[in-house]
Amino acid sequence: MFIDTHAHLDLDQFPDVESVIESAVAAGVGRIINIGFGPKRWPTTLALAKRFPQIACTLGFHPGDADKFNPESADRLVELVRATNPVGIGEAGIDLHWPNNPALDLQRAAFAFQIDLALEHDLPLVIHQRAAEAEVAEQLEAADARLRVVLHSFDGTERLQNLALDRGWYIGIGGLMTRRTAPVRELLHRVPLDRFVLETDSPFLVPSGIESRRNEPANVPVIAERFAGLRGLPLDAIAAAARRNALAAFPRLVAVPAALEPVS
């Protein structure tokens, strides 16, 4: 059984979410972590997890939603984390790629709050980083060593990779890795086989060679196969490692065989 550790199936791109989950199960993807990345997405993510037993979720503030971070929304997130038992916090971090993103000081404040929240609840923190490796690394390096982290869609350099490996964090591998010209492929040659997880970031980051422009959790086996080729290893070895790692990275994620999880 594969586990997709990062998806956004509550977005408008998935009006057919039930068939998307059925296709994922048919492809061997039995569990999916949906990322509740901001106040607007907390209720939709929780509703999805309630509707489908295949779905678990995280809750947090994406850096693009940092302008919605305030005392009221922070208190609401704390309440939801206590009441709904998510498997992680986030995605959190810093994104300086888009010029219209919230100001850096707002992103840093939302990020710091989520670091503390993850520590308080002993939950993994899912990291979003784009064009902001130095800023993200600075806050993570200063964090309590007890913090557990998953670097979503890893696209960093040796600095962030070395920090992750030194602290026993997990590196998310998805569609970016399938692009033969992606610089991150060189770094992924050196990721230990007990320190990676697989993800799709659905509907984004479609693996190369897939005709559809909408990514889906059913593509996790494609990503696994490409990573196996990159590492020169059998697909079965990568699949087994990915499943073990996902359960270790997200200890609250209950592994139930897909055959026992009817879509309803």
C-alpha positions in Angstrom: 0.0 0.0 0.0 1.3 3.4 -1.0 0.6 6.6 1.1 0.3 10.0 -0.5 1.6 12.3 2.2 0.6 15.6 0.6 -2.6 16.4 -1.4 -5.2 19.1 -1.8 -8.3 17.1 -2.8 -10.7 19.7 -1.3 -9.8 22.2 -4.0 -12.2 23.1 -6.9 -10.1 21.0 -9.3 -11.7 17.9 -7.7 -15.5 18.0 -8.2 -15.1 14.3 -8.8 -13.2 13.6 -5.6 -15.0 10.3 -5.0 -13.8 8.8 -8.3 -10.3 10.3 -7.7 -10.1 8.4 -4.4 -11.4 5.2 -6.0 -8.7 5.5 -8.7 -6.1 6.0 -6.0 -7.2 2.9 -4.1 -7.2 0.9 -7.4 -3.6 2.0 -8.0 -2.6 0.8 -4.5 -2.7 4.2 -2.7 -4.6 3.4 0.4 -4.0 6.5 2.5 -3.9 10.2 1.6 -3.0 13.1 3.8 -4.9 16.2 2.8 -3.4 19.5 3.7 -5.7 22.0 5.4 -3.5 25.0 4.5 -5.5 28.0 5.8 -8.7 29.1 7.5 -10.8 28.7 4.4 -9.5 25.1 3.9 -9.8 23.9 7.5 -13.5 23.0 7.3 -13.3 21.6 3.8 -10.3 19.4 4.7 -12.0 18.2 7.9 -15.2 17.4 6.0 -13.2 15.4 3.4 -11.5 13.4 6.2 -14.9 12.7 7.8 -16.4 11.6 4.5 -13.6 9.3 3.3 -11.8 6.8 5.6 -8.8 7.0 3.3 -8.2 10.7 4.2 -6.2 12.0 7.1 -5.3 15.7 7.4 -3.0 18.4 8.6 -4.1 21.9 9.6 -2.0 25.1 9.4 -1.2 28.4 7.7 0.4 28.2 4.3 2.8 31.2 3.9 0.5 32.5 1.2 -2.2 32.7 3.9 0.0 34.5 6.5 -2.0 37.7 6.1 -4.9 35.7 7.6 -2.8 34.9 10.7 -4.1 36.9 13.7 -5.0 36.2 17.3 -8.5 35.0 16.4 -7.4 32.6 13.6 -4.5 31.4 15.7 -6.9 30.5 18.6 -9.2 28.8 16.1 -6.4 26.6 14.8 -5.4 25.7 18.4 -9.1 24.7 19.1 -9.3 22.6 15.9 -6.0 20.8 16.6 -7.2 19.9 20.0 -10.6 18.8 18.8 -9.9 17.0 15.6 -6.6 15.1 16.1 -4.8 16.0 12.8 -1.7 14.0 11.8 0.4 17.1 11.4 0.7 20.9 11.3 1.0 22.9 8.2 1.9 23.4 5.5 4.0 26.1 7.1 7.1 28.1 6.0 8.1 31.0 3.8 7.4 31.6 0.1 9.2 34.6 -1.6 8.5 33.4 -5.1 5.3 35.3 -5.7 5.6 39.1 -5.4 2.0 39.4 -4.1 2.6 37.0 -1.2 2.2 38.4 2.4 5.0 40.4 3.9 8.0 38.5 5.2 7.4 39.5 8.8 3.9 38.1 8.6 5.1 34.8 7.1 7.8 34.5 9.8 5.3 35.1 12.6 2.8 32.5 11.2 5.7 30.1 10.8 7.0 30.6 14.3 3.6 30.0 15.8 3.2 26.7 13.9 6.6 25.6 15.0 5.5 26.1 18.6 2.1 24.4 18.0 3.8 21.4 16.5 6.1 21.1 19.4 3.3 21.5 21.9 1.3 18.7 20.4 4.2 16.5 19.3 3.1 16.6 15.7 5.2 16.8 12.6 5.4 20.1 10.9 5.0 20.1 7.1 7.3 22.7 5.5 6.6 24.8 2.4 9.7 26.5 1.0 9.9 28.4 -2.3 12.7 30.9 -3.1 13.3 31.2 0.7 15.7 28.5 1.7 17.9 30.8 3.9 14.8 32.2 5.7 13.3 28.8 6.3 16.6 27.3 7.4 17.2 30.1 9.8 14.0 29.5 11.7 14.3 25.7 11.6 17.9 25.8 12.8 16.8 27.9 15.8 13.9 25.6 16.7 13.9 23.1 19.5 15.7 19.9 18.5 12.5 18.0 19.4 10.7 19.4 16.4 9.7 16.8 13.8 9.6 18.0 10.2 8.6 16.9 6.7 10.1 19.0 3.9 7.3 19.1 1.4 8.2 18.8 -2.3 11.9 19.2 -1.4 13.6 21.7 -3.7 16.4 23.0 -1.6 20.2 22.7 -1.5 22.7 20.9 0.7 22.1 23.3 3.6 18.5 22.3 4.1 19.1 18.7 3.2 22.0 18.4 5.7 19.8 20.0 8.4 17.1 17.5 7.7 19.4 14.6 7.8 21.2 15.8 10.9 17.9 16.1 12.8 16.2 13.0 11.5 13.6 14.8 9.4 11.9 13.5 6.3 12.2 14.7 2.7 9.1 14.8 0.5 9.6 13.5 -3.0 7.1 14.2 -5.7 6.6 15.5 -9.3 9.7 17.7 -9.3 12.0 14.7 -9.1 10.5 13.2 -12.3 11.8 16.1 -14.4 15.2 15.0 -15.7 16.6 18.5 -15.6 15.6 19.2 -12.0 18.7 20.1 -10.0 17.2 18.4 -6.9 17.7 15.0 -8.5 21.4 15.1 -7.7 20.7 15.7 -4.0 18.1 12.9 -3.9 20.8 10.4 -4.8 22.1 10.8 -1.3 18.9 10.7 0.7 18.9 7.7 3.0 16.2 5.2 2.3 14.7 5.7 5.8 14.3 9.5 5.3 12.0 10.1 2.4 8.2 10.1 1.9 6.3 10.1 -1.4 3.7 12.8 -2.3 1.8 14.2 -5.2 0.8 17.7 -4.1 -2.4 17.0 -6.1 -3.6 18.8 -8.2 -0.1 20.4 -8.7 3.3 19.1 -9.9 2.1 16.5 -12.4 4.9 13.9 -13.0 6.6 14.2 -16.4 5.0 12.1 -19.0 1.5 12.2 -17.5 -0.9 13.6 -20.1 -3.4 15.0 -17.6 -2.6 18.4 -16.3 -4.3 17.5 -13.0 -2.2 15.5 -10.6 -3.9 12.8 -8.5 -2.9 10.5 -5.7 -3.1 7.6 -8.2 0.2 8.9 -9.5 2.2 8.0 -6.4 3.3 4.7 -7.9 4.6 6.6 -10.9 6.7 8.8 -8.6 7.9 5.7 -6.7 8.9 4.0 -10.0 10.9 7.1 -11.1 12.6 7.4 -7.8 13.5 3.7 -7.9 15.1 4.3 -11.3 17.0 7.2 -10.0 18.4 5.2 -7.2 18.9 2.0 -9.2 16.7 0.0 -6.8 13.7 -2.3 -7.2 10.3 -0.7 -7.1 9.3 -3.0 -4.2 12.1 -1.7 -2.1 11.2 1.9 -2.6 7.5 1.2 -2.0 8.1 -0.7 1.2 10.5 2.0 2.5 8.1 4.8 1.6 5.3 3.2 3.5 7.4 2.6 6.6 8.7 6.2 6.4 5.3 7.7 6.1 4.0 5.9 9.2 7.1 7.0 11.1 6.9 10.6 9.9 3.2 10.8 10.7 2.7 8.5 13.8 -1.0 9.3 14.1 -1.7 8.0 10.6 -3.4 4.7 11.1 -2.5 2.2 8.3 -5.5 0.3 7.2 -5.4 -2.0 4.2 -7.1 -0.4 1.2 -9.4 -3.4 0.8 -10.9 -2.6 4.2 -11.6 1.0 3.3 -14.8 1.3 1.2 -15.4 4.7 -0.4 -18.6 6.1 1.0 
